Amino acid sequence: MNALVIFVLLVHSVVSLGLIVFVLLHSGKGTGLSSMFGGIMPSTSSGTGIIEKNLDRITVVLAVMFALTSITLMLVYRP
């Protein structure tokens, strides 16, 4: 394997673990793990707090990075 494949595999692994963590932090219809951090924060008019919006942004960025590293691995990796 060349250095590019190893680097992309490392980034892909870190991003996938981060994506799992941040998806689990989201609250569902009831209460989620994010209520531990956002329970004291006031909600905005849309019904989500500042922490929930930041969780959404981070999750979207991680999902895009996961998709890009998956496509890169598909194109670059040759066993």
JORA-V512927 format. One record per residue. N is the residue number from 1. RES is the residue in three letters. PHI is phi as a letter, one per 20 degrees, with the letter a starting at -180 (999 if undefined). BURIAL is I if it has 16 or more other C-alpha atoms within 10 Angstrom, else O. Layout:
n = [N:N]
res = [RES:RES]
phi = [PHI:PHI]
burial = [BURIAL:BURIAL]
This chain:
n = [1:2:3:4:5:6:7:8:9:10:11:12:13:14:15:16:17:18:19:20:21:22:23:24:25:26:27:28:29:30:31:32:33:34:35:36:37:38:39:40:41:42:43:44:45:46:47:48:49:50:51:52:53:54:55:56:57:58:59:60:61:62:63:64:65:66:67:68:69:70:71:72:73:74:75:76:77:78:79]
res = [MET:ASN:ALA:LEU:VAL:ILE:PHE:VAL:LEU:LEU:VAL:HIS:SER:VAL:VAL:SER:LEU:GLY:LEU:ILE:VAL:PHE:VAL:LEU:LEU:HIS:SER:GLY:LYS:GLY:THR:GLY:LEU:SER:SER:MET:PHE:GLY:GLY:ILE:MET:PRO:SER:THR:SER:SER:GLY:THR:GLY:ILE:ILE:GLU:LYS:ASN:LEU:ASP:ARG:ILE:THR:VAL:VAL:LEU:ALA:VAL:MET:PHE:ALA:LEU:THR:SER:ILE:THR:LEU:MET:LEU:VAL:TYR:ARG:PRO]
phi = [999:e:f:f:f:f:f:f:f:f:f:f:f:f:f:f:f:f:f:f:f:f:f:f:f:f:e:e:f:e:d:c:f:f:f:f:e:d:f:e:f:f:e:e:f:e:n:d:e:f:f:f:f:f:f:f:f:f:f:f:f:f:f:f:f:f:f:f:f:f:f:f:f:f:e:e:f:c:f]
burial = [O:O:O:O:O:O:O:I:I:O:O:I:O:O:I:I:O:I:I:O:O:I:I:O:I:I:O:O:O:O:O:O:O:I:I:O:O:O:O:O:O:O:O:O:O:O:O:O:I:O:I:I:O:O:I:I:O:I:I:O:O:I:I:O:I:I:O:O:I:O:O:I:I:O:O:O:O:O:O]
